[in-house]
Amino acid sequence: ASESPMAAKIELDKKYCQVIRAVCHTQVSKVKSGQKKAHIKDMQVNGGTAAAKVDFATGLLEQDVKVVDGFSWDKTIDVIGATKGKGFNGVVIRWGVTRLACKSHRGLRKVTCIGSWLPARVQFQVPRSGQRGYHRRTEINKKIYRIGKAIKDDPNNAMTENDLTEKSITPIGGFSHYGEVNEDWVMVKGTVMGCRKRLITLRKSLLPQVSRKATEKVELKFIDTASKMGHGRFQTSEEKAKFYGGATAKKARKEAKGGDKEAEE
């Protein structure tokens, strides 16, 4: 009777439960995606006894879980998400079947024979038109090249040992259809499914990776931060202003004008 109902429920979970899952949500306000409602997902806690799982989950209640808490450099992860949606497509685009002859009766972008008389149903192997894209996919064993800190913690999070230019991971003009990256970020090898701003799930690889490619230590020499909307000539805005000169002179005039106003006041 002295214990709270929550504490009593936790003790029952430790005693009787075998699978422990934590309900987590994203901090969607930190990303300028236009969405206000947070994403909610329940994640299974693995490893150890049931009591250890419950203690681990309760210790993280109402706490921020950062990327570095679960992942590290040079490790392999799996990426889960939905691909880009392409809408309703026919069999030629969707399955790559060959078109019929140009004088075919009633269309030529078709599968003319969709099966035998018996069995009296269309089998699943027969190409048919329908939805293409927006499918859930899991890509495995992607290597983490770098985990960067937020702008407020590390303003020059795109610097390397070979490239000492003070710059952040956001390219000139921002990432196309996304904007600026101000929070923690992860750089992985290869592509990631889905469109911009779509939610993806990262998890550790299910099997231990022991190959030479998976265990090698990667040292990035250069991170390209040129504009992704043009030819990408400059790495930073300062470099661009220094080359053209006009922006630098305008900035100097503006600062001098501001100084004169302060002096008058």
LUMZAGU-495048 format. One record per residue (C-alpha): x, y, z. Coordinates in nm, 3 decimals, m for minus. Layout:
# residues N
ATOM      xx      yy      zz
ATOM       X       Y       Z
...
# end
This chain:
# residues 265
ATOM      xx      yy      zz
ATOM   0.000   0.000   0.000
ATOM   0.296   0.233   0.066
ATOM   0.429   0.196  m0.290
ATOM   0.291   0.404  m0.574
ATOM   0.089   0.223  m0.846
ATOM   0.370   0.290  m1.093
ATOM   0.634   0.132  m0.870
ATOM   0.412  m0.171  m0.811
ATOM   0.363  m0.210  m1.188
ATOM   0.739  m0.190  m1.245
ATOM   0.800  m0.463  m0.989
ATOM   0.544  m0.685  m1.163
ATOM   0.717  m0.623  m1.496
ATOM   1.051  m0.726  m1.346
ATOM   0.899  m1.043  m1.206
ATOM   0.678  m1.168  m1.488
ATOM   0.764  m0.992  m1.817
ATOM   1.015  m1.122  m2.067
ATOM   0.993  m0.863  m2.348
ATOM   1.038  m0.501  m2.244
ATOM   0.957  m0.220  m2.488
ATOM   1.003   0.154  m2.440
ATOM   0.772   0.409  m2.605
ATOM   0.987   0.686  m2.753
ATOM   0.913   1.005  m2.944
ATOM   1.114   1.243  m3.159
ATOM   1.184   1.611  m3.089
ATOM   1.032   1.728  m3.412
ATOM   1.058   2.096  m3.318
ATOM   1.436   2.082  m3.362
ATOM   1.399   2.004  m3.733
ATOM   1.249   2.263  m3.964
ATOM   1.025   2.014  m4.142
ATOM   0.696   2.200  m4.094
ATOM   0.557   1.919  m3.879
ATOM   0.445   1.988  m3.524
ATOM   0.334   1.645  m3.407
ATOM   0.614   1.418  m3.285
ATOM   0.671   1.069  m3.421
ATOM   0.602   0.791  m3.169
ATOM   0.768   0.450  m3.180
ATOM   0.805   0.166  m2.933
ATOM   1.150   0.008  m2.921
ATOM   1.243  m0.326  m2.770
ATOM   1.511  m0.332  m2.502
ATOM   1.750  m0.627  m2.541
ATOM   2.027  m0.773  m2.331
ATOM   2.043  m0.891  m1.970
ATOM   1.765  m1.000  m1.739
ATOM   1.414  m0.859  m1.733
ATOM   1.496  m0.655  m1.423
ATOM   1.801  m0.505  m1.594
ATOM   1.593  m0.415  m1.899
ATOM   1.329  m0.243  m1.686
ATOM   1.593  m0.050  m1.489
ATOM   1.758   0.061  m1.813
ATOM   1.428   0.178  m1.963
ATOM   1.311   0.360  m1.650
ATOM   1.648   0.534  m1.624
ATOM   1.589   0.691  m1.965
ATOM   1.236   0.817  m1.896
ATOM   1.195   1.184  m1.999
ATOM   1.562   1.193  m2.102
ATOM   1.722   1.292  m2.432
ATOM   1.887   1.003  m2.616
ATOM   2.156   1.138  m2.847
ATOM   2.306   0.968  m3.150
ATOM   2.640   0.913  m2.978
ATOM   2.466   0.719  m2.702
ATOM   2.376   0.437  m2.941
ATOM   2.621   0.458  m3.231
ATOM   2.990   0.527  m3.285
ATOM   3.229   0.596  m3.572
ATOM   3.337   0.318  m3.807
ATOM   3.054   0.088  m3.697
ATOM   2.794  m0.062  m3.930
ATOM   2.422   0.007  m3.897
ATOM   2.097  m0.082  m4.070
ATOM   1.869   0.186  m4.216
ATOM   1.492   0.133  m4.226
ATOM   1.249   0.360  m4.407
ATOM   1.004   0.409  m4.692
ATOM   1.124   0.472  m5.046
ATOM   1.015   0.760  m5.268
ATOM   0.658   0.720  m5.388
ATOM   0.608   0.698  m5.767
ATOM   0.231   0.653  m5.778
ATOM   0.036   0.407  m5.995
ATOM   0.244   0.257  m6.277
ATOM   0.193  m0.001  m6.550
ATOM   0.376  m0.326  m6.606
ATOM   0.642  m0.186  m6.841
ATOM   0.770   0.062  m6.582
ATOM   0.688  m0.145  m6.275
ATOM   0.827  m0.482  m6.383
ATOM   1.027  m0.407  m6.697
ATOM   0.831  m0.633  m6.931
ATOM   0.876  m0.593  m7.306
ATOM   0.626  m0.392  m7.505
ATOM   0.419  m0.567  m7.768
ATOM   0.437  m0.502  m8.142
ATOM   0.336  m0.157  m8.258
ATOM   0.014  m0.281  m8.429
ATOM  m0.106  m0.486  m8.130
ATOM  m0.479  m0.484  m8.074
ATOM  m0.605  m0.285  m7.773
ATOM  m0.273  m0.149  m7.652
ATOM   0.085  m0.263  m7.640
ATOM   0.212  m0.183  m7.287
ATOM   0.049  m0.492  m7.143
ATOM   0.095  m0.852  m7.031
ATOM  m0.136  m1.035  m7.270
ATOM  m0.135  m1.376  m7.106
ATOM  m0.187  m1.355  m6.731
ATOM  m0.203  m1.729  m6.671
ATOM  m0.351  m2.061  m6.770
ATOM  m0.715  m2.168  m6.746
ATOM  m0.639  m2.375  m6.438
ATOM  m0.570  m2.284  m6.164
ATOM  m0.855  m2.039  m6.214
ATOM  m0.680  m1.743  m6.054
ATOM  m0.401  m1.500  m6.133
ATOM  m0.082  m1.611  m5.960
ATOM   0.136  m1.365  m5.773
ATOM   0.428  m1.413  m6.013
ATOM   0.239  m1.248  m6.298
ATOM   0.340  m0.881  m6.351
ATOM   0.049  m0.647  m6.286
ATOM   0.009  m0.271  m6.270
ATOM  m0.017  m0.097  m5.936
ATOM   0.168   0.110  m5.677
ATOM   0.538   0.173  m5.729
ATOM   0.752   0.325  m5.458
ATOM   0.665   0.419  m5.099
ATOM   0.763   0.068  m4.990
ATOM   0.924  m0.013  m4.659
ATOM   1.284  m0.118  m4.710
ATOM   1.575  m0.219  m4.486
ATOM   1.931  m0.160  m4.609
ATOM   2.188  m0.343  m4.401
ATOM   2.553  m0.293  m4.308
ATOM   2.602   0.075  m4.382
ATOM   2.922   0.214  m4.237
ATOM   2.918   0.528  m4.022
ATOM   3.178   0.774  m4.153
ATOM   3.122   1.048  m3.898
ATOM   2.891   1.160  m3.616
ATOM   2.880   1.538  m3.582
ATOM   2.775   1.759  m3.294
ATOM   2.522   2.041  m3.307
ATOM   2.622   2.389  m3.425
ATOM   2.604   2.531  m3.073
ATOM   2.848   2.267  m2.944
ATOM   3.081   2.250  m3.245
ATOM   3.047   2.534  m3.502
ATOM   3.316   2.382  m3.725
ATOM   3.189   2.024  m3.732
ATOM   3.298   1.963  m4.095
ATOM   3.670   2.021  m4.040
ATOM   3.919   1.739  m4.093
ATOM   4.289   1.693  m4.026
ATOM   4.370   1.761  m4.391
ATOM   4.113   2.038  m4.442
ATOM   4.150   2.310  m4.176
ATOM   3.884   2.538  m4.325
ATOM   3.645   2.649  m4.053
ATOM   3.306   2.534  m4.180
ATOM   2.996   2.344  m4.072
ATOM   2.831   2.050  m4.243
ATOM   2.564   2.268  m4.407
ATOM   2.667   2.356  m4.765
ATOM   2.638   2.705  m4.909
ATOM   2.267   2.780  m4.951
ATOM   2.167   2.478  m4.740
ATOM   2.079   2.125  m4.844
ATOM   1.832   2.119  m5.131
ATOM   1.470   2.083  m5.018
ATOM   1.587   2.061  m4.656
ATOM   1.774   2.366  m4.527
ATOM   2.036   2.394  m4.256
ATOM   2.158   2.120  m4.021
ATOM   2.181   2.268  m3.671
ATOM   2.152   1.953  m3.458
ATOM   2.355   1.632  m3.426
ATOM   2.404   1.450  m3.755
ATOM   2.525   1.115  m3.889
ATOM   2.717   1.058  m4.214
ATOM   2.681   0.707  m4.357
ATOM   2.827   0.547  m4.666
ATOM   2.594   0.516  m4.963
ATOM   2.240   0.634  m5.017
ATOM   1.939   0.632  m4.787
ATOM   1.589   0.551  m4.907
ATOM   1.310   0.805  m4.918
ATOM   1.264   1.173  m4.990
ATOM   1.393   1.467  m4.791
ATOM   1.259   1.518  m4.438
ATOM   1.118   1.163  m4.425
ATOM   1.169   0.975  m4.101
ATOM   1.415   0.685  m4.102
ATOM   1.509   0.434  m3.835
ATOM   1.870   0.347  m3.752
ATOM   1.965   0.030  m3.570
ATOM   2.283  m0.159  m3.498
ATOM   2.368  m0.445  m3.733
ATOM   2.204  m0.767  m3.620
ATOM   2.514  m0.976  m3.688
ATOM   2.870  m0.887  m3.580
ATOM   3.063  m0.754  m3.879
ATOM   3.415  m0.899  m3.892
ATOM   3.514  m0.837  m4.253
ATOM   3.809  m0.614  m4.336
ATOM   3.583  m0.358  m4.501
ATOM   3.354  m0.338  m4.196
ATOM   3.632  m0.316  m3.937
ATOM   3.868  m0.075  m4.112
ATOM   3.908   0.271  m3.960
ATOM   3.803   0.548  m4.197
ATOM   3.967   0.891  m4.173
ATOM   3.788   1.151  m4.384
ATOM   4.026   1.391  m4.555
ATOM   3.771   1.632  m4.702
ATOM   3.400   1.708  m4.665
ATOM   3.249   1.898  m4.955
ATOM   3.033   2.192  m4.844
ATOM   2.997   2.360  m5.183
ATOM   2.654   2.465  m5.304
ATOM   2.429   2.174  m5.405
ATOM   2.224   2.395  m5.638
ATOM   2.492   2.509  m5.882
ATOM   2.839   2.411  m5.993
ATOM   2.979   2.419  m5.639
ATOM   3.274   2.653  m5.680
ATOM   3.329   2.771  m5.321
ATOM   3.336   2.588  m4.989
ATOM   3.231   2.875  m4.761
ATOM   3.047   3.204  m4.793
ATOM   3.363   3.388  m4.682
ATOM   3.560   3.228  m4.963
ATOM   3.295   3.336  m5.213
ATOM   3.288   3.693  m5.078
ATOM   3.666   3.712  m5.086
ATOM   3.671   3.606  m5.451
ATOM   3.402   3.843  m5.573
ATOM   3.484   4.130  m5.339
ATOM   3.151   4.307  m5.369
ATOM   2.994   4.133  m5.073
ATOM   3.298   4.202  m4.855
ATOM   3.302   4.571  m4.940
ATOM   2.929   4.597  m4.878
ATOM   2.967   4.426  m4.541
ATOM   3.251   4.663  m4.444
ATOM   3.041   4.967  m4.542
ATOM   2.747   4.833  m4.341
ATOM   2.963   4.778  m4.033
ATOM   3.115   5.127  m4.068
ATOM   2.769   5.278  m4.100
ATOM   2.655   5.096  m3.789
ATOM   2.961   5.222  m3.602
ATOM   2.884   5.582  m3.702
ATOM   2.527   5.550  m3.574
ATOM   2.651   5.418  m3.238
ATOM   2.899   5.707  m3.215
ATOM   2.622   5.961  m3.280
ATOM   2.406   5.807  m3.009
# end
